[in-house]
């Protein structure tokens, strides 16, 4: 028997479950995978990549030699899971097709996600005046969520392949091994994207630091140009009556010319040194 139900409808299948399994599920503390004498149960936080919210929803599977039962958290989740579960197959073949359908569009989504990250990285490097911190944080959160999701699937499929209680046939083990390889590659892809986003954040921060250093360099050069002028003004501002420039007819123009020459000289020197 193959059925998809809500968690609230578990009493409908209570007579199909081992007593230990029924009691275990009722605690709502199910882990990723649990193996019993005649059955396996596993649960994961399902993420619909086609959804804009991508809110994780808990899905629990029970499988034995005769039954494949799925419990969902909400009606929306139930409808989506039901559309992924094929009809007319054995339990292990139906479970295999379900996982294949579940991750069918994931590689396309991850590829598009990588393109978006690349575009944002190019924009961040060329236009660092715009704040890209929120986008980078959003990328990291989504990749963390996907990482947890694929880690759960990877653990479940590894345990199904192990088949400790011999629920699956050798053919079923082969099916699960095929899907496990795909999920493992997707997990590796997500980990690479996470490293890519980390490098993008570091490059973006380095670009901001370079621009800030450039600004500080300009301010330093301006300060260096005006420091000698401050010295000259302070010098001629002293009340020394015997300074010859004070009684000279062109003394005032001389001080102005001196300031201009000092400023121009420092400007030319700094320019040749490429300090700004």
Buried (B, 14 or more C-beta within 10 A) or exposed (E): EBBBBBBEEBEEBEEBBBEEBBEBBEEEEBEBBBBBEEBBBBBBBBBBBEEEEEBBBBBBBBBBEEBBBBBBBEEEBBEBBEEBBBEEBEBBBBBBBBBBBBBEEBEEBBEEBBEEBEEBBEBBBEEBEEEBEEBBEEBBEBBEBBBBBBBBBBBBBBBBBEBEEEBBBEEBBEBBEEBBEBBBBBBEBBBEBBEBBBEBBEBBBEBBEEEEEEEEEEEEBEEEBBEBBEEEEEEBEEEEEEEEBEEEEEBEEEBEEBBEEBBEEBBEEBEEEEEE
